[in-house]
Amino acid sequence: MKNLTVCFPFLFALCLFSASAKAQVVLDPIKDQYVQQSITTPFTLTSADSLLRVRASASGSTTVNRNSYVRYDVSKVKGTLTKAELSMTVQLAANNATPVVPDRADIHAVDDTWDPATLIWTNQPTAGALLASVEGVVPVKAADFPKPVFKADVTNYVRGKLSSSASVISFVLSDDKLSGADLRLYSSRCTRSMGQLPIELILTGVTTGVEDVENQIPTTFSVSQNYPNPFNPSTMIQYQLPKAATVSLKVFNTLGEEVSVLVNEYKEAGAYQARWNANAPSGVYFYRFQAGGYVETKKMMLLR
C-alpha cells in the first residue's frame, strides 16, 4: 500500500501527460457537395439523401464519374498540430449490394473557391496535389453496425494551411485510377444513427478555444451554447472532455421526442464540435449532453 501511495502522483502525472498528448479537435464539414459528369445542375443534399459519391467508370463511360468536395472551418484552431486525418465511414451503393473488388478513394488538395450551390462537373476546381489514397475499402450496408472507419493522413497539407493562417481547408475525393470505385460517403446532413458519420477532419495537438491552450486538455466536462442561435438550417455545438468517456449528444423537441443523435460514441479527452443540420420545422429544441456522469441540457431556436 505504501508503494502505491508513493507512486500514485507519478502515475497521475503520466496519465495526464498521455491524455494531453491525445487532445483532439474533430471538425465536421461546413460545406460538402458532389458532382457527376453527366449532370449539369447542382445536387441538393438532404437528410433523406445525405450521401456523397466517389465513382469512376472502369469501362470508359463518361456519364457516371463522380467526385466529392468537403470544406472545414479551421479559423479557431490553436496550438501545434501533431497529426491530421480525414476519417470516413462508407456505405454500399444501392445498386452494388456486393462490390466485386474493394473500392478506393484518392484525396487531393483543392482551392476553396467552390460553392455547393453552383458546383457542377464542368466548373469544379482543378484538383491539387495528391495527399493520400484510401484503398481496400469494403463498404457496408446502411443497416450494418458498427461501421468500419477509414482514415487518411493529411498532416503535412493541413499543417501548411494552418501556418499560412488559412481560415478554411478543402479536399476533393476521386478515383484517379478509374478502377470502377462506387463509394457512398456520409455528408454533414447524415442522421448520425447506426454509425453514420460525415467525413471528419481530426486534428491532434490543437484546440478551438480563443486562448492558447496548447498541449493542455480541458479540466471539466462542459458543453457550450450552440452557435449561431437562432439558426437556419445548421448550428454548431462545442463540448469538452477532461478524460476519455462515452459521449451522448441528442436533440429533442418540446414534447421530449428525440429528433436527432449528433454523437453517440467513445471519445478521448479533448475539445470537439458537432453540427446539427436540422431537417425539422421552426421552433424551440433542446440538446442534451452526457459524458462521464455529467449531464447538461440547453435550449436552441430554429427559425425557417
Sequence and secondary structure as in RCSB ss.txt:
>XXXX:A:sequence
MKNLTVCFPFLFALCLFSASAKAQVVLDPIKDQYVQQSITTPFTLTSADSLLRVRASASGSTTVNRNSYVRYDVS
KVKGTLTKAELSMTVQLAANNATPVVPDRADIHAVDDTWDPATLIWTNQPTAGALLASVEGVVPVKAADFPKPVF
KADVTNYVRGKLSSSASVISFVLSDDKLSGADLRLYSSRCTRSMGQLPIELILTGVTTGVEDVENQIPTTFSVSQ
NYPNPFNPSTMIQYQLPKAATVSLKVFNTLGEEVSVLVNEYKEAGAYQARWNANAPSGVYFYRFQAGGYVETKKM
MLLR
>XXXX:A:secstr
 HHHHHHHHHHHHHHHHHHHHT EEEE  SEEEEEETT  S     SSS EEEEE  SS  SSS EEEEEEEE T
T EEEEEEEEEEE EEE TT SS SS EEEEEEEE S   TTT  GGG      EEEEEEEE  B TT SS   E
EEE HHHHHHHHHTT SEEEEEEE TT    EEEEE TT    TT    EEEEEEEE SSS  TT   SS EE  
 BSSSBSSEEEEEEEESS EEEEEEEE TTS EEEEEEEEEE SEEEEEEEE  S SEEEEEEEEETTEEEEEEE
EE  
